[in-house]
């Protein structure tokens, strides 16, 4: 038996897009621990990708922007499994950068609200509609960012959206406590090399800066964030609820590294 005790636990993972996705890394970590993975992805193309990457896993399609889809996929999963699910991974985020980056005060209302809907409210919707399917002592884990208080211009309005996501955790935990012991937590990684992050204007420069500021001078691996998610999904983290665990390899305390502040040459 593994330390995490995830053998034969059933975990639903929302958000896999490709092999570089955080959702993929989390599923890999869970797979190693012997968990049964159920993938929920946004499109048919992503479903094909998920089936290639995880041939043993069930795969379902759900665009969470339409809440009716969440209800439908809940019913499909419930019909296909025996018993309840032990955990949910919410690794979903979207921001429309198609018009390029704007100063924050010029953020378009439609873009901001769409980002809130997909990136934040989807967690609430999933938690609501999957309530009857979750084990009484289940765990729900979302993916946020290492800080929502730093005004990184190239991240724009997604930081306030992630702040709303993080705030929602304690309210979901409190609400669920009336009838269960389900826990809600977030993994908050520093900058990662994912396909989603590649779509953020100027991200590569930020990523390279992060490598300089991280004490070990090596960027955070997606698998390192995924391992923390696996821990939070396990019974070993039973005392952690409504929390945001920062996984940034120490970047947050080392912004003023002398090699960055006064570079040689």
Phi, psi and omega in degrees: 000134181284162180301321183283340178065037182263005179303131176065010172282145182257119183239129176266124182248114177266131165118003180294131176247318180199186186292345179267357183293148172301320180301323178294316180296320178296315179299321177298316179298320179291322179299317179301325181277359176090013180282155173269126185257134170242121180263138171236119185236168189277327187226166176298323178297319178291330176296319177298318178298315181298320180293326177289319182285328184227076184301335183273350188270149168284145181228132180231159181248134180202117171269106189291350179296335174255110185300333178300330178293326178296317178297316181298312183291328174301314181294322179295317179294316180301324181286337186262347183244162173257134180079207184247172175264152185260347180191162178226135172251125178250101181238065187233128175205146178208136172220140182270101178256017186297334179265011181082170181284138176242157169306145187305323183290348177262010179305132179282136182303316183296323179290317181297313182293324177295320178296319177297316181300308185284318189273334184242302184298333179302325177296318179294316179298315179297315180298322180293307189280340177265003184307314182288349182260345182278138173300153185299331180249031182289178182222136177242128183233129175248166181248120179245215179227164188294331175206137175256006184256355179264124186276072176286114187300325184280354175265339172057224188283356180290333178296312175299327177294317177295327176297319177296320178300314181294320178297327182296335184302311184291328178290322176294317179298316179295315181298315181292334184295345179291339184219002182202181174245024179295136181251150179232120181218167179232142167263129186239085184281157168286198185291131182240156177265086178237164179292327179294317181293332180297339179278355179274124181304132177074011186294322183301318178297319179296319180298316179293324175296319179301321179300324180288326185276331178298128185308323182279356180061033179218130185296159178292135175273142178301325180296332180291321175291322181297322180297323178292322177299317179299318177300315181293335178278348183265164177293344179294343179254026186301337180270006182248123182209136179070027186246159176241110182266113181282129178234091185227013179058025176093004182302323187297337180256006190233025182298335183257033175306134186299330180289337178271318182290319180232072182297142179288149179088000000 
